Amino acid sequence: MNLSVKSVENVEYMIEQIKDKLKVLNLGAIKPSHFDEEMYEELKEIYDMVMKKNSFSPNEMQALVEELGNLRKK
């Protein structure tokens, strides 16, 4: 998968990978349909950071979820 290309499929992939890595319990809170390609670069930055880390503190998880919330379609 080439994540350097902006596409709906890549947005969906990154969101699913972030959810899996963060072990998001409320799966309905973060859906790929909540995001569009307009925020692709910001989403990619979050994805890259999440994939690099092995664990997250509660504060880091809260900050990541808040940031994802800020990127949602209005």
C-alpha positions, 0 to 999 in steps of 0.5 A, spaced: 500 500 500 502 506 497 500 511 503 503 517 499 497 517 495 491 521 497 485 516 496 479 514 500 482 507 501 488 509 504 484 514 509 480 508 511 486 503 511 490 508 516 484 509 520 483 502 521 490 501 523 490 507 528 484 504 531 487 497 532 494 500 535 490 504 540 485 498 541 479 503 541 474 500 545 468 505 542 469 503 535 463 507 532 467 513 535 472 513 529 470 511 522 473 512 516 467 515 513 468 521 518 474 523 514 476 525 507 482 526 503 482 534 505 486 532 512 490 527 509 497 530 511 495 531 518 492 524 518 498 521 515 502 524 520 498 521 526 498 514 523 506 515 522 507 517 529 502 511 532 505 506 528 512 508 531 510 507 538 509 500 542 505 503 547 501 509 549 500 513 556 492 514 557 494 522 556 497 520 549 491 516 547 486 522 549 491 527 545 491 522 539 483 521 540 482 529 540 486 530 534 483 525 530 476 528 533 479 535 530 480 532 523 473 529 522 469 532 517 464 538 519 
